[in-house]
């Protein structure tokens, strides 16, 4: 174990995922969401296959013991990705990132409902605190005299993405009992690519060279980021590296300001701080309880 190396890998993955989200956001006005999902998934596969080959895990990575589980994981994950990508075109990057932090809170609730995990008062209080933070981020959208329909659609999409990401984590927790992590990573990209092709009849376009470069770059960077985040958990425990997910809000604020002229509101900053605090409490409590989810967490990211 090398905690510092694990933290460095995790922070690098967070930066890469934020770059990926920025590229998707920049291309959102030029290509439909389903097409963006295709490029993100398809061009991540060569990177993942090369990584599995280098590790000597290609054989296990291509072996699916229960294909149906992978199909469901792909369907849930691609829905989360699609909703998140669509939201990026409608809301500021920091706001999408902050609202996406609802996913870990929802995972705790869904684990209690679907997996029978005991939801103690301490964790339940942290979940409630986190959801209060999400409501603070949302509050300006809910109290404006003239409601921006596009922005409200963006809010609905990012919250739907958070719910689906939480469901994906529940599915992964079920899968790790019978499937290798390498197989889960590979077949998610494969099934996501396949499902995204179903949107082809709904208006795909031929992107120009600049947009094409952004889409291909998003896929390649997303694949590399997935490798970094998976590798991070090989060098340090989940309780050590998981809190660094929340560094994404800092990079989202920086990238949003530099590339999209987006300045986060005070409500977004306050709500994000509360959600981060709640997430930290949950991570600390799970460490205290000895809950081991190191195999499931590597497949989770702020972007889904």
VENTA-V842445 format. One record per residue. SS is DSSP state (hx for helix, st for strand, lp for the rest). PHI is phi as a letter, one per 20 degrees, with the letter a starting at -180 (999 if undefined). BURIAL is # if it has 24 or more other ideal C-beta (glycine too) atoms within 12 Angstrom, else .. Layout:
SS/PHI/BURIAL + SS/PHI/BURIAL
This chain:
lp/999/. + lp/c/. + hx/g/. + hx/f/. + hx/f/. + hx/f/# + hx/f/# + hx/f/. + hx/f/# + hx/f/# + hx/f/# + hx/f/# + hx/f/# + hx/f/# + hx/f/# + hx/f/# + hx/f/# + hx/f/# + hx/f/# + hx/g/# + hx/f/# + hx/f/# + hx/f/# + hx/f/# + hx/f/# + hx/f/# + hx/e/# + lp/f/# + lp/f/. + lp/d/# + lp/c/# + lp/f/# + hx/f/# + hx/g/# + hx/f/# + hx/f/# + hx/f/# + hx/g/# + hx/f/# + hx/f/# + hx/e/# + hx/f/# + hx/e/# + hx/e/# + hx/f/# + hx/g/. + hx/f/# + hx/f/# + hx/f/# + hx/f/. + hx/f/# + hx/f/# + hx/f/. + hx/f/. + hx/e/. + lp/m/. + lp/d/# + hx/f/. + hx/f/. + hx/f/. + hx/f/# + lp/e/. + lp/d/. + lp/d/# + lp/f/. + lp/c/. + hx/g/. + hx/f/. + hx/f/# + hx/f/# + hx/f/. + hx/f/# + hx/g/# + hx/f/# + hx/f/# + hx/f/# + hx/f/# + hx/f/# + hx/f/# + hx/f/# + hx/f/# + hx/f/# + hx/f/# + hx/f/# + hx/f/# + hx/f/# + hx/f/# + hx/f/# + lp/e/# + lp/d/# + lp/c/# + lp/f/# + hx/g/# + hx/f/# + hx/f/# + hx/f/# + hx/f/# + hx/f/# + hx/f/# + hx/f/# + lp/f/# + hx/f/# + hx/g/# + hx/f/# + hx/f/# + hx/f/# + hx/f/# + hx/f/# + hx/f/# + hx/f/# + hx/f/# + hx/f/. + hx/f/. + hx/d/. + lp/d/# + lp/m/. + lp/f/. + lp/f/. + lp/d/# + lp/f/. + hx/g/. + hx/f/. + hx/f/# + hx/f/. + hx/f/. + hx/f/# + hx/f/# + hx/f/. + hx/f/# + hx/f/# + hx/f/# + hx/f/. + hx/f/# + hx/f/# + hx/f/# + hx/f/# + hx/f/# + hx/f/# + hx/g/. + hx/f/# + hx/f/# + hx/e/. + hx/d/. + lp/f/. + lp/f/. + lp/d/. + lp/f/. + lp/e/. + hx/f/. + hx/f/. + hx/f/# + hx/f/. + hx/f/. + hx/f/# + hx/f/# + hx/f/. + hx/f/# + hx/f/# + hx/f/# + hx/f/# + hx/f/# + hx/f/# + hx/f/# + hx/f/# + hx/f/# + hx/f/# + hx/f/# + hx/f/# + hx/f/# + hx/f/# + hx/f/# + hx/f/# + hx/f/# + hx/f/# + hx/f/# + lp/f/# + lp/f/. + lp/c/. + lp/d/# + lp/f/# + hx/g/# + hx/f/# + hx/f/# + hx/f/# + hx/f/# + hx/f/# + hx/f/# + hx/f/# + hx/f/# + hx/f/# + hx/f/# + hx/f/# + hx/f/# + hx/f/# + hx/f/# + hx/f/# + hx/f/. + lp/f/. + lp/e/# + hx/g/. + hx/f/. + hx/e/. + lp/o/. + lp/f/. + lp/c/. + lp/e/. + lp/f/# + lp/f/. + hx/f/. + hx/f/. + hx/f/# + hx/g/. + hx/f/. + hx/f/# + hx/f/# + hx/f/# + hx/f/# + hx/f/# + hx/f/# + hx/f/# + hx/f/# + hx/f/# + hx/f/# + hx/f/# + hx/f/# + hx/f/# + hx/f/# + hx/f/# + hx/f/# + hx/f/# + hx/f/# + hx/g/# + hx/f/# + hx/e/# + hx/d/# + lp/b/# + lp/f/# + hx/g/# + hx/f/# + hx/e/# + hx/e/# + hx/g/# + hx/g/# + hx/f/# + hx/g/# + hx/f/# + hx/f/# + hx/g/# + hx/f/# + hx/f/# + hx/f/# + hx/f/# + hx/f/# + hx/f/# + hx/f/# + hx/f/# + hx/f/. + hx/f/. + hx/e/. + hx/c/# + lp/l/. + lp/d/# + lp/d/. + lp/f/# + lp/f/# + hx/f/. + hx/f/# + hx/f/# + hx/f/# + hx/f/. + hx/f/# + hx/f/# + hx/f/# + hx/f/# + hx/f/# + hx/f/# + hx/f/# + hx/f/# + hx/f/# + hx/f/# + hx/f/# + hx/f/# + hx/f/# + hx/f/. + hx/f/# + hx/f/# + hx/f/. + hx/f/. + hx/e/. + lp/m/. + lp/f/# + lp/d/. + lp/c/# + hx/g/# + hx/e/# + hx/e/# + hx/f/# + lp/g/# + lp/e/# + lp/d/# + lp/b/# + lp/g/# + lp/e/# + lp/m/#
